[in-house]
Amino acid sequence: MECSNDTGLVSWEQAEGGLPYQVRAFGADGHEVVCSSAGDGCELPSMHCGQLYNLTVTALDGQCDNVRANLNLQSVPCRPTNVRTSMPPCPFTQASVAWEHARGAQTYAVQAGWGVSCNATTATSCPLGDLLCGHTYNVSVVAADGVCSSPESAGAQLSTAPCPPQDVSLSMECEAGILTVSWAPDPDADAFVATLVSDTSARHTCVSAGAACSVAGLPCGQRYTVSVVAARGGCESEPSAPLEISSAPCVPRNPEGRLDCVTNSAWVSWDNTGGALRYTALTEALTGDHNSSCTALPSAGSCAIPHLKCGTEYVFRVVGANDVCMGGYSNNFTLETAPCSLENITAVHECGSNRILVSWENTPGSPQYVVTAEGPDQWPISCNSTFSSCELQGAACGTQYTVMVSASSDKCSSLRSPPMDVTTAPCVPRSVVVGQSCEEDGAMVSWSPSPMVTSFLLTATGASGDVRTCETADANCTLARLPCGEAYTVNVTASDGNCTSEPSVDVFFQTMPCQPTQLSVDYQCEANESVVSWTPSEGSLQYHLYASPELGGAPMVCSTPHTSCRMALECGSVYNLSVVASDGLCNSSFSAPLRFGAAPCAPDSVRVRVRLIDGMQLAMATWPAVACRAPVKYLVSLEGRIQDDPRARVDLWSYPTDRLYYEFPVPCSTVFNLTVRSVNGGGVSVAGPHFHGLTAPCPPADVRYSIELFDRITVVWDESVFATGYTVYSSSGAICNTSTVFCQFLEADPDSLWVTASNAVGESEPSSNITGPVFVRGRRDLRSNEVAAGSLSALSTPGSVRLEARPAASLYVAWTAVQDATLYTVIVKQPSAARPALVTTVDTEFTTLGGLEPLTRYCVTLAAKNALGQSSYSTPQCLATGAPE
């Protein structure tokens, strides 16, 4: 079937022999259609729409026809008919379309143009939505059966309501009371209706087929809301956006006036009428060209016209106005001002006083003059005079006065001068307030504004003589970068360009506190407390002390009104201390930080025992441990005088040790003080208790003997320093004890004598080199096995000294052994440091020196010793310690 017309196409496969074929179609309505062809197909013409046809195809051979039946063919659906539209009441945006059923149709499609359409299946209607105002739609329907579509139906027209009028504008003819409404032309509308509704609900309309219409006879004093609708075919559009307009105000009623004799002003009043947003009173001199006016809101009901000319008759009238129209003028009335013939009036205010000096030119025949001055919100002041000047007393500061001179006071009937304005000097600024400005290290000063002032001058004077000024037109000023801790006096003067007021009442303020200085610490290690003090800061009410651990952690804070604070600082820790001062509003800057270590306490006691070992005196010190959370080491120092000689001093220091004892070799006949200090990361403690001690005396010197009668032997020697007694020995033992420096005895072999000195500490080594009348004898030691052939050889200096850096900032020292040496004294010292050297004594040919500073260069020297003496010290060898672990 061809969808575009009423023709059906039938085709087949042609049999051999080229026989002709005949096709017969029978419709459901009895309609028959026939076509014939000798080819492989033919067309069935003029088929009825919407019919299902049964087909038979016959091959014609003239003798025996071959017939094939039971074929069907559906014709094109019929065209929909009786298309019609229906609409709701105006204005509307949708409509309904309906039609008669079309034979053979399965679905329908409706087109209205302008992008508007709808579809239906078995129904014969559908709605059209989103219709635009002011449009005419041509509606048509097409039927379809899934394969073919029918031709369009006959069209039906659908016209929507007109659109609301656009560009509506209003024009009021105020005097005639005619309002003209205009709008943009619209060819789709047949007519337009403009509606006016007043604020009293009165309605007015006008109709026009054009683009404007007018409403006449509108009463005065009305406010109207105006809208316009368009109409077409009995259907109206939505109203246009409403506009508002007022008619002319009504004429004010009952105008009247009165004259102010002092200022020569006229007060005009009236009764309000409707429609006015403001009223204007106008006056015009009947002679001359002077005119003036004043304006007031309806709520006022009156206004004053100032500075009218004296001796002049004026006519007055009042008119109302709104944002569109000016109303009609009220009835006129006239007033005549007072006569004037006084001339050359001057008024001068004396700066710094409350007086106004007024002078004028005398008028003949006027024996008495009255001068009056009025100011806003002030009582009038006046003075009387029979001369040509008068002084007004009690003028208020900062006020503009209107001054007039009259010959008498008989209610404007006398001679009077024109008004003259004069301004008094500014008032003294009041309510001066000072607030600190911490960010700018200054102060913000404010005061109450004063009238008639062009500028203010603020002056701040410090106790040290510092003067700061600030000139401003505002009622405030900021003083910046003021010196800290200083008291200032502030006052303010006001100026109008001619006069300057008296200064305001002095106001005092203190600048922000100064930075605290000279921090110091009194550390009380026994209580594990420190008292931190500083110098007072001017202007401070409170101090805040911050102790920040150097190794991190939250700082400790102590707040106090005093210049010292007690803090519990942890033993062994180092703190950075800083103080800030506060006056309750501002804080000073932080003081320069003070680094302070909470060193451990020194041992509270020390004991020393002097021992003689192998001919050497050793002072061994012991002490109790010190309590501290951090590990503690100890420094032992010994200082003394050998044989009490100030020029022969001993000054020894130990290296830091964690042992609770230390030993120093000390020469004989030495008086010494021994002190122990504690040390850790917090620093070195103060010196602990001193131990004052002595060593055993040195052997007596210059021992000599003589043999007297009866073989009496006398032994004499030099006094040994710090000795309290002496003993003379022979091979059989002690033969004499004495506190003097000689001894006598019998029956002794002079060759076997030796002498010792003693005190409470111990006994000296034996004396040597005893001389006598017969021979010189070698030194005899108690340990005679150390004497070889009457003489001893000197000790050699240790050699091949070798240094190695070891972990934990220590040094390993080794050397070659020295013959006959029993001990070695090792001294280690930083070459450029002021700290004392560290001394240790060992009995081996090597030692490890610990407790040294990491990454620090040290030099080491050593000497060999035994009971008979000591070698020279070796050449110093230097090496740097390693990094800490």
MOKAGI-V313637 format. One record per backbone hydrogen bond with DSSP energy under -1.0 kcal/mol. CO is the residue of the C=O (numbers start at 1). NH is the residue of the N-H. Records with the same first field share a line. If there is no record, write none. Layout:
CO=NH + NH
This chain:
6=47
7=2
8=44
10=42
15=18
20=60
21=37
22=58
23=35
24=56
25=33
26=54
27=30
31=27
33=25
35=23
37=21
40=12
42=10
44=8
51=75
53=73
54=26
55=71
56=24
57=68
58=22
59=66
66=59
68=57
71=55
73=53
76=50
81=100
84=98
86=96
93=131
95=128
96=86
97=126
98=84
102=105
103=78
107=144
108=120
109=142
110=118
111=140
113=116
116=112
118=110
120=108
124=99
126=97
128=95
135=160
137=158
139=156
140=111
141=153
142=109
143=150
144=106 + 107
148=145
156=139
158=137
161=134
166=184
169=182
171=180
172=174
173=177 + 178
177=218
178=173
179=215
180=171
181=213
182=169
186=189
191=231
192=208
193=229
194=206
195=227
196=204
197=225
198=201
202=198
204=196
206=194
208=192
211=183
213=181
215=179
222=247
223=199
224=245
225=197
226=243
227=195
228=240
229=193
230=237
231=190 + 191
232=235
235=232
243=226
245=224
248=221
253=271
256=269
258=267
260=264
264=308
265=260
266=305
267=258
268=303
269=256
271=253
274=250
278=321
279=296
280=319
281=294
282=317
283=292
284=315
290=285
292=283
294=281
296=279
297=300 + 301
301=270
303=268
305=266
312=337
313=286
314=335
315=284
316=333
317=282
318=330
319=280
320=327
321=277 + 278
325=322
333=316
335=314
338=311
339=416
343=361
346=359
348=357
350=353
354=395
355=350
356=392
357=348
358=390
359=346
363=366
369=385
370=406
371=383
372=404
373=381
374=402
375=378
381=373
383=371
385=369
388=360
390=358
392=356
399=424
401=422
402=374
403=420
404=372
405=417
406=370
415=407
420=403
422=401
425=398
430=448
433=446
435=444
437=442
438=441
440=481
441=482
442=437
443=479
444=435
445=477
446=433
455=495
456=472
457=493
458=470
459=491
460=468
461=489
462=465
466=462
468=460
470=458
472=456
475=447
477=445
479=443
486=511
487=463
488=509
489=461
490=507
491=459
492=504
493=457
494=501
495=454 + 455
499=496
507=490
509=488
512=485
517=535
520=533
522=531
524=529
529=524
530=567
531=522
532=565
533=520
537=540
542=582
543=560
544=580
545=558
546=578
547=556
548=576
549=552
556=547
558=545
560=543
563=534
565=532
567=530 + 569
570=573
573=598
574=550
575=596
576=548
577=594
578=546
579=591
580=544
581=588
582=541 + 542
586=583
594=577
596=575
597=599
598=572
607=622
609=620
611=618
613=616
616=613
617=666
618=611
619=664
620=609
621=662
622=607
633=679
634=657
635=677
636=654
637=675
638=652
639=673
640=650
641=644 + 671
642=645
645=648
648=642
650=640
652=638
653=839
657=634
660=623
662=621
664=619
669=643
670=695
671=641
672=693
673=639
674=691
675=637
676=688
677=635
678=685
679=633
680=683
683=680
691=674
693=672
696=669
701=718
703=771
704=716
706=714
708=711
709=712
712=708
713=745
714=706
715=743
716=704
720=723
725=758
726=738
727=756
728=735 + 736
729=754
730=733
733=730
736=728
738=726
741=717
743=715
745=713
749=752
750=753
754=729
755=767
756=727
757=764
758=724 + 725
762=759
770=777
771=705
782=784
783=786
784=787
788=791
799=816
802=814
804=812
806=810
809=852
810=806
811=849
812=804
813=847
814=802
818=821
823=865
824=842
825=863
826=840
827=861
828=838
829=859
838=828
840=826
842=824
845=815
847=813
849=811
856=881
858=879
859=829
860=877
861=827
862=874
863=825
864=871
865=822 + 823
869=866
877=860
879=858
882=855
